[in-house]
Amino acid sequence: MEALERVIDARRNDPPDRSYTSRLLAKGVDGPGPKVEEEAGELVAAARDEADDRVVAEAADLVYHMLVLLACRRVPFSLVEDELSRRFGVSGLVEKASRGGAGGEA
């Protein structure tokens, strides 16, 4: 994850002429945002109906686009890891209630 994040940051800071990542970053959140939504749907569809290799491929696509989205906001993935660590050992229902959300499981 760290290596991929470094590549994405490099594309943001010194965009090459021909880079899909750079094109997404240049659009701000509107670049990777729709791709995150699309890839999430594709992951769910693959999980329902496809072989494990397709599920893995769609999960990789989702993670990549999520990292690009975080890079648009200059939010390092380490902050996501910190948040997950903070939640570790806390019931998903309790954690969600602490944020004012209703229902759901983690």
Contacts in CASP RR format, 6 or more apart in sequence:
PFRMAT RR
TARGET T0000
AUTHOR 0000-0000-0000
METHOD contacts of the structure
MODEL  1
MEALERVIDARRNDPPDRSYTSRLLAKGVDGPGPKVEEEAGELVAAARDE
ADDRVVAEAADLVYHMLVLLACRRVPFSLVEDELSRRFGVSGLVEKASRG
GAGGEA
1 63 0 8 1.000
1 67 0 8 1.000
1 77 0 8 1.000
2 77 0 8 1.000
4 64 0 8 1.000
4 67 0 8 1.000
5 67 0 8 1.000
5 71 0 8 1.000
5 76 0 8 1.000
5 77 0 8 1.000
7 21 0 8 1.000
8 21 0 8 1.000
8 25 0 8 1.000
8 67 0 8 1.000
8 68 0 8 1.000
8 71 0 8 1.000
9 71 0 8 1.000
11 19 0 8 1.000
11 21 0 8 1.000
11 22 0 8 1.000
11 25 0 8 1.000
12 21 0 8 1.000
12 22 0 8 1.000
12 25 0 8 1.000
12 71 0 8 1.000
12 72 0 8 1.000
15 22 0 8 1.000
15 25 0 8 1.000
15 26 0 8 1.000
16 22 0 8 1.000
21 68 0 8 1.000
23 31 0 8 1.000
24 31 0 8 1.000
24 32 0 8 1.000
24 35 0 8 1.000
24 65 0 8 1.000
24 68 0 8 1.000
25 31 0 8 1.000
25 32 0 8 1.000
25 68 0 8 1.000
25 71 0 8 1.000
25 72 0 8 1.000
28 72 0 8 1.000
29 69 0 8 1.000
29 72 0 8 1.000
29 73 0 8 1.000
31 68 0 8 1.000
31 72 0 8 1.000
32 65 0 8 1.000
32 66 0 8 1.000
32 68 0 8 1.000
32 69 0 8 1.000
32 72 0 8 1.000
33 65 0 8 1.000
33 69 0 8 1.000
35 65 0 8 1.000
35 68 0 8 1.000
36 62 0 8 1.000
36 65 0 8 1.000
36 66 0 8 1.000
36 69 0 8 1.000
39 58 0 8 1.000
39 61 0 8 1.000
39 62 0 8 1.000
39 65 0 8 1.000
40 62 0 8 1.000
42 58 0 8 1.000
42 61 0 8 1.000
42 62 0 8 1.000
43 55 0 8 1.000
43 58 0 8 1.000
43 59 0 8 1.000
43 61 0 8 1.000
43 62 0 8 1.000
45 58 0 8 1.000
46 54 0 8 1.000
46 55 0 8 1.000
46 57 0 8 1.000
46 58 0 8 1.000
47 55 0 8 1.000
47 58 0 8 1.000
67 77 0 8 1.000
70 76 0 8 1.000
70 77 0 8 1.000
70 80 0 8 1.000
87 95 0 8 1.000
87 106 0 8 1.000
91 106 0 8 1.000
92 104 0 8 1.000
92 105 0 8 1.000
92 106 0 8 1.000
93 103 0 8 1.000
93 104 0 8 1.000
93 105 0 8 1.000
93 106 0 8 1.000
95 106 0 8 1.000
96 102 0 8 1.000
96 103 0 8 1.000
96 104 0 8 1.000
96 106 0 8 1.000
97 103 0 8 1.000
END
